[in-house]
Amino acid sequence: MLTLHFAPDNASLIVRMALLELGLPFQTVLVDRSVRAQDHADYRALNPAGLIPVLETPEGPLFETGAILLWLVDQFGQIGPQLGQPSRADFLKWLFFLSNTVHADLRQVFYPDQYVPQTAKTAHHGLITARLIRHFSVLDPVVAARPDLFGPGMALSIYLLVLARWARLYPTDGPVWLQLDTFPALARLAATCDGRTAVRAAAQAEGIGPSLFLIPSPCNPTLGSVL
């Protein structure tokens, strides 16, 4: 049995959707951010960095969203090309672009206190959001040209759509700087994927409204959250 350690509308949402798309049985364990359960010793034993998610597998606990997605593809296929398939190299480069570049930059928008002093926040926000818009501009034509990698239900699509969701929502008291209609391929993908069974099941499990991607709204969880 796979066990997903999650918090509502965190990166665990990406892994949850991937597991649902694969049709795999799994159980979940809440990491209650309202009491900073991610800093507790039992969770740090699974992920020393204290970040969410962790996926417990027969091979041991996995952390880092990109690594978990890669492991799922290698084990089960279906949501991405496996080793030896022609599009594998392209899959890897875009997976790591999403993980190491887009996701990492988004964290600077969500948690500016971890990166810059209070006096530099406004300037830093403008710089990092401009950089992120360039990232999405790079990705949009790839989404249009590579349905084999960015089709509905694929690992890269799940990751990208959740990142775009967050970019339009969080922080809830910040300005909206990403307009989905600027990226037509991404907007089409969002519209197509909103109604997928795995997406709707993930939304229901995490207290998210009827549209995760096209018209996103913040989650309203009954479980532990900082929102």
N, C-alpha and C positions, 0 to 999 in steps of 0.2 A: 504493500500500500504506500502510495506517495502522500506526503503530508506537506501542505502549503501553509507557512506562517505568514499571515497577511494583516494589513490594516486597510480600512476602506479608502478606495481611490488613491492608493499608493502604487508603487511599481508592481506590487503583488497582483494588481488587476490585470496587468499584461500577462503574467504567468497563468492566472486563473483562466483567462480567455483561451490561451494556448492549450491548456489541459482540456478544457471543454470542447474545443475544436477537434482535438484528437480523440475525444470520447473516452478518456482514461478515468478510471475510478481514483478518487483522491479524497482525503479528509483535510479539514482546515483547522488552524489554531490561531486565534486572535492575538495579535501583538498590540496591546492596549496602549496607544500613544498618549492617552490622557493621563496615564500614570507613568509614562516613559518606561514601559515594559521592555523596550528595545535596549535599555541599559542594564537590565537585570542580568544576574550572572548566568542563569540558565539559557537565556537567549544569546548572550555573548559567547557561550560555549559553542553555539551553532555558527554564529557569525561574529568574529571578534570586532568587526567594525561597527556592529550595532545597527546595520542598515536593513531595510525591508525590501524584498522578501528573502526567505530561506525556503528551499524545497528539500525536504528529507527524502532520500532515494535509497535503494538497496546498496548504492555505492557510497553512501554517506551524505551529509548535508551539503547542498550547493547554495552559494549566494552569488550575487551580481546577476542582474536581469539578463544581460547578453549571454552569459555563460549558461544560465538555466535554459534559455531558448535554444542555444546550440546543442546542449545535451539532449533536449527533447527531440530535436530534428535528427540527431545522430542515432538515437534509440528507436524512434518511431516513424521517421520520415513524414510524409503527408503535408506538413506545414512549411517545408523548405527542402532544398536539395541536399541529399546525403553525399558523403565522401565518394568521389569518383564520377559524380554526375556533372554534365557539362557546365551548368550554371553555378556550381559550388563556389568558385572563386568570387563571382559577382555577389552571391549571397553573403559571403564572409565580409567583403569590404563594406557593404551597406549595413550589415548588422553592427559592425564595429563603428561605423560612422554614426549610427543612431545612438549607440551606447556611449562611446568615448567622446563624441563631439556634441551632438544635439542634446542628449539627456544631461550630460555634464554641464553644458552651458545653461540649460533650464534651471538647474539647481542654484545657479547664481542669481536668477530672478526670484526664486522662491525663498532663498535663505541668504540675502545680501550681507547680513551681519557676520556670516562665516567667512566673507571674502574681502570686504572693504569697510573702512570706518564710517561712522554715521555721516560725517561731513561729505563723503564721496558718493553716497548712495544714489543721488539723482543723476549725476553724470554717468556713473557705472551702469545704471538701468538703461539709459539711452544707448550706450555703447554695446551692451550685451544683447539687447533686443534687436538692434540693427544687425548684429552678427547672426542672431537666430533667424531673422527674416531671410538673410542670405542662404542659410542652411536649407530652409524650406523651399527657397527658389531653386536650389540645386536639386532637391528631391522631386519636385513636382513633375518635370519632364521624364524622370526615371519611372515614376509611378505610371505615367501614360504609356511609356514604351515597353515596360517590363511586367506585364500581367502575370508572367510565370513566377516572378518574385514578389510582386506587390498586389496580387489578386486577393479577392475576399477570402478571409480565413487563413491567410499565410502569416507566418511569424513576423515578417518585416512589416506587413500591413497593420497587424495588431499593435506592434511597438510604435509605429509612426502615428497611428490614429490616436492612441492614448497620449502621446507627447503633444500632439496638436490640440487635443482636448484640454490638457493642463495649461497650455500656453494661452488659451482663451479664457481661462477661469481663474487662475491663481497667480498671485495672491488675490483674495476676494476684494481687498480694499485698494487694489492697484488699477492703473489704466489698462484698457483693452488695446493691445498693440498688434495682435495678429488677426487679420481678416481672412476668413476661409475662402471667400469668393475671389481673392487674389490668386488662388492656386486652384485652377479648375479641375485638374486631375485628382487632387487631394479631396476636393469638395465632392466629386462624383464618387470616389471611394467611400467617403464618409456616409453619403446617402445610401449606397449599396449595402454597407456593412451594418448600419444601425439596426436593421431588422433581423439579422442573423440569430439563429437560436442560441448559439454560444454567447453572443453579445448580450442578448436579453437576459439569459440566465445569470451572467456575471453581474449585470446591472441590478437585478432583483436581489441577489445575494449581498450586494454591498450598498444598498439604499440609494441607488442612482436613478434618476428620472427616465422617462420614456425614450429620450434621445441622448445617447452618450456622445456622439460625434458631430452630428450635423447642427443641432441646437443644444449644446451641452448646458447642464446646470450642476451646481455643486451637489455632492452626495448629502443625504440626510440620514446618516446611519443611526441605528439603535445601539451599535457597538462602539467600543472605545475609539475616539478620534480626537484630533486637535481642532477640528472645525466647529 
